[in-house]
Amino acid sequence: MVCVESGKLYSPSALAKQHPGIARLPVSVRVVLEPVLRNCDGQRVSDEHVAELANWKPNAVRTQKILFVASRVAPPGSGSVHQVKAA
């Protein structure tokens, strides 16, 4: 089990012990994996979601959607895009 249970938090390094291939994932997938792991509560984001992303393969068939919750916002003046206007 990798989700938060009874106040326990699991780190990406702990997850890497269960899924050694994480180190070889593309950086973009690892960036998505961190907040998925952080938001894993067993309900909205489950162990299966984390495992599917941790075992990501570029040509694999996608069988389910995984909830992604962005949790970090770039501060004003950091040079990042802050606002996107829909056309």
C-alpha positions as a Markdown table, in Angstrom:
| # | Residue | x | y | z |
|---|---|---|---|---|
| 1 | Met | 0.0 | 0.0 | 0.0 |
| 2 | Val | 1.4 | 3.4 | -0.9 |
| 3 | Cys | -1.6 | 5.7 | -0.1 |
| 4 | Val | -1.9 | 7.9 | 3.0 |
| 5 | Glu | -3.4 | 5.9 | 5.8 |
| 6 | Ser | -3.7 | 6.7 | 9.5 |
| 7 | Gly | -1.6 | 9.9 | 9.1 |
| 8 | Lys | 1.3 | 8.2 | 7.3 |
| 9 | Leu | 2.9 | 9.9 | 4.4 |
| 10 | Tyr | 4.9 | 8.1 | 1.7 |
| 11 | Ser | 7.8 | 9.6 | -0.2 |
| 12 | Pro | 8.8 | 9.1 | -3.8 |
| 13 | Ser | 11.9 | 7.3 | -2.5 |
| 14 | Ala | 9.7 | 4.8 | -0.6 |
| 15 | Leu | 7.6 | 4.3 | -3.7 |
| 16 | Ala | 10.8 | 3.6 | -5.7 |
| 17 | Lys | 11.5 | 0.6 | -3.5 |
| 18 | Gln | 8.3 | -1.0 | -4.7 |
| 19 | His | 8.7 | 0.2 | -8.3 |
| 20 | Pro | 12.4 | 0.4 | -9.1 |
| 21 | Gly | 11.7 | 1.6 | -12.7 |
| 22 | Ile | 10.7 | 5.0 | -11.4 |
| 23 | Ala | 14.3 | 6.3 | -11.9 |
| 24 | Arg | 14.1 | 5.6 | -15.6 |
| 25 | Leu | 10.7 | 7.4 | -16.1 |
| 26 | Pro | 10.7 | 10.6 | -18.2 |
| 27 | Val | 11.0 | 13.7 | -16.0 |
| 28 | Ser | 7.5 | 14.8 | -17.1 |
| 29 | Val | 6.0 | 11.5 | -15.8 |
| 30 | Arg | 7.9 | 11.8 | -12.5 |
| 31 | Val | 6.6 | 15.4 | -12.1 |
| 32 | Val | 3.0 | 14.1 | -12.5 |
| 33 | Leu | 3.7 | 11.1 | -10.2 |
| 34 | Glu | 4.7 | 13.3 | -7.2 |
| 35 | Pro | 1.3 | 15.0 | -6.7 |
| 36 | Val | -0.5 | 11.8 | -7.5 |
| 37 | Leu | 1.3 | 10.1 | -4.7 |
| 38 | Arg | 0.8 | 13.1 | -2.4 |
| 39 | Asn | -3.0 | 13.1 | -3.1 |
| 40 | Cys | -3.4 | 9.3 | -2.8 |
| 41 | Asp | -6.1 | 8.9 | -0.3 |
| 42 | Gly | -7.5 | 5.5 | -1.4 |
| 43 | Gln | -10.7 | 7.0 | -2.7 |
| 44 | Arg | -10.2 | 9.7 | -5.4 |
| 45 | Val | -6.6 | 8.5 | -6.1 |
| 46 | Ser | -5.9 | 4.8 | -5.3 |
| 47 | Asp | -2.9 | 2.6 | -5.0 |
| 48 | Glu | -3.8 | 1.2 | -8.4 |
| 49 | His | -3.5 | 4.7 | -9.9 |
| 50 | Val | -0.1 | 5.3 | -8.3 |
| 51 | Ala | 1.1 | 1.9 | -9.5 |
| 52 | Glu | -0.1 | 2.4 | -13.0 |
| 53 | Leu | 1.7 | 5.7 | -13.3 |
| 54 | Ala | 4.8 | 4.3 | -11.5 |
| 55 | Asn | 4.9 | 1.5 | -14.1 |
| 56 | Trp | 4.2 | 3.8 | -17.1 |
| 57 | Lys | 5.3 | 2.5 | -20.5 |
| 58 | Pro | 5.2 | 4.8 | -23.5 |
| 59 | Asn | 3.3 | 2.5 | -25.8 |
| 60 | Ala | 1.1 | 0.8 | -23.3 |
| 61 | Val | -2.7 | 0.8 | -23.6 |
| 62 | Arg | -4.3 | 3.3 | -21.3 |
| 63 | Thr | -7.0 | 1.7 | -19.2 |
| 64 | Gln | -8.0 | 4.4 | -16.8 |
| 65 | Lys | -7.9 | 8.1 | -16.0 |
| 66 | Ile | -5.8 | 9.3 | -13.0 |
| 67 | Leu | -6.9 | 12.4 | -11.1 |
| 68 | Phe | -4.1 | 15.0 | -11.2 |
| 69 | Val | -4.2 | 17.8 | -8.6 |
| 70 | Ala | -1.7 | 20.6 | -9.3 |
| 71 | Ser | -0.5 | 21.9 | -5.9 |
| 72 | Arg | 2.4 | 24.2 | -6.7 |
| 73 | Val | 1.9 | 27.7 | -8.2 |
| 74 | Ala | 4.8 | 29.8 | -9.6 |
| 75 | Pro | 5.0 | 33.2 | -7.8 |
| 76 | Pro | 4.6 | 36.4 | -9.7 |
| 77 | Gly | 7.8 | 37.6 | -11.2 |
| 78 | Ser | 9.3 | 34.1 | -11.6 |
| 79 | Gly | 9.2 | 34.2 | -15.4 |
| 80 | Ser | 6.5 | 31.6 | -15.5 |
| 81 | Val | 3.1 | 31.9 | -17.3 |
| 82 | His | 0.6 | 32.9 | -14.6 |
| 83 | Gln | -2.6 | 33.4 | -16.6 |
| 84 | Val | -4.0 | 31.7 | -19.7 |
| 85 | Lys | -6.9 | 33.4 | -21.4 |
| 86 | Ala | -9.3 | 31.1 | -23.4 |
| 87 | Ala | -10.0 | 32.4 | -26.9 |
